[in-house]
Each structure stands twice: as C-alpha cells, then as structure tokens.
Amino acid sequence: MSTSSAHTPPPLARATLLATAVVVLQAVLLLAFAWPALETAPRDLPLVVAGPAAAADQVAVSLESAQPGAFEVTRVDDAAAAEQALRDREAYGAVVLGPEGPTTLVAGAAGPTVAQLLTTAAQQQAAAESVTAEVVDVVPADPDDPRGVALTAGLLPIVMTSIAAGAVLALVVRRRGAVAVGLLTYSGLAGLAVTAILQLWFGALPGSYLANAGVVALVALAMSAAVAGATAVAGRIGLVLVAGTVFLLGNPLSGLASAPEMLPQPWGALGQLLPPGAGGSLLRSVAWFDGAAAASPAWVLTAWAVAGLLLVAAVPSRTGDRRRVVEDAAEPEPVRA
C-alpha cells in the first residue's frame, strides 16, 4: 500500500467531510448576510434641529423618549444651516421649527431607508398633533431608482469580479510588473463599464460620468490589488483570508442598503474601513453631494489599493527564476578526466 493511499480518506468519509464543509459555509454566509439585515435599526443617526434653543431641546427630548438612542441631535441656527448640513453629509435629516409648524428635511440620496424612516416618524408625529406633515427631500435619490436598488445590487458583482481578477492575475501571471498592469487595466475598464451600465443605461447615477467611473475604478483596484497582493505573498491562504474579509464582512457591513449608523456597532464603523463600505460612501458623495465627506472613504480605498500593489511588488517575478532553472538544466555537465 502506498503512502498517499494510506492517508487518503475512504469515499464515504470524503463525502461526509465535503457535505459538512458546505453546510458550515452555508451557515457562515447566512449569518454574515442575514444578521446585519435583521439587526438594522437607527443608532445615533445624525439629525439637526433648526429653531430656538428651548424648542430644539424639546424636540431632542421627544425623539429620545420615542426611540432611545436612535438619534444624535445637534442644533443649528436656521433652515439654511440645516439644509447645508444635509448637503455636506453631516446629518441624514433635519427638523426646522417654524411658526406654522415643523418641517422635516431629508436627503434621500444619502440613504433611502433612513429618509423613509424620518418621513414615517414625521407623519406619525403630525398625526398625533393633528397637523399636516411637511417633508422636503433636499438631495433626492435618482428618480429612475428612488430606492437605490441599482447601487446596492451593483456592489456584489464588483466585489466578486474584483476578487476573481486579483486571484487569477496573482496565480497565473508570473511577472509582477505584468500583474500590476493587469490590475490597473481591469480596474479602469471595470470603472468605465460598470458606470456606463448604472448611469448611462439604468439612469441610476447623477453627476459626472468620468468622476463616477473613477470612483468605481478605485473600488475595483482596492479589492483586486488586495487579493492579488495577499495571494502573491501567502498563496491560497492569503487569497482565502482577504477574499473572505472583503466578501463575508465588507459586503453585508457596507451599509449601502441603509446606512452605517443603522447597523450594530462597531460593525457599521468597521464596514466603512473595508472597500465595499468605503466605495459605496465615496460613490454617494461624488455622485450626489459634490464630493462632500469624500476624503475619508477615498483614503481608505487608496490605502487598500497601495498596500495590495506594494505586496505584489514585494514578491519576485517567477518567470526569470524558472527560466534560469531551465537553462541550468539544459547546460551539459563538464566532462571530468
């Protein structure tokens, strides 16, 4: 009996192990994607109140009493300051206190789920006081995609293809310079293609096509370069670790479907340090908010991309080594007297 066959488990044991492994993977996927969705709720959502100090304090107390811990309320001077806070992505909503009653401002583009939550809360409060609820969306989502479905659904294909591109380039291409060129080529083309579909075909993104394509390209580069770098350094173990982090953590914790503050903490904050979450936040900022609050997610994505490219550059090219081995083997041994 050979050594290899002695260590090979029988067919029944292999089938059992494979089935068990698939069920474990299934449970991990279910936990990763279902748990954040089930635990989605407002947690310290930034909200501003414009009006007299005493009235603003009363609104804050009322909100805290109705939903403890749901909102982080800040007072501003007037309606213009409240609207600017939404346009600068410093708050998701605002309550403007006027002589004819309160007006609720929302920014649907910052998160349709949060905008709907604030709208519902305003309507319930107005019904309790027997007044008309006035809700104004100062930065609305695209009319062709008012719920932000295209942006949320478009994230998963980018994650999966970026992981695949990074893995294939690291495992198949042997020269590190060629790997880097492949990563840059992939990310650039991905940015142009994905943005063309989302913006020019679906009409789900406003703003500059090239600016949006640049954001998508940076997202794709951050993920593909990180996977390629980890694979080049640590092989398949590095591939599994980084791909698992980006897919199993980054995707469900991105906050694209709601908002980072709607996820359990610190998971919502952690999601913004991973490429999917940072990419979604950066694309929202560039497409709808003229670049407001874009610096932090841009730096996160740049760090992932640069780290991945540096890891790729740190691993010697394998083509030259293999060629030297072949040449050495082809050289005839010297004839000894």
Salt bridges, closest charged atoms under 4 A:
GLU83 OE2 - ARG87 NH2 2.96
ASP321 OD1 - ARG324 NH2 2.24
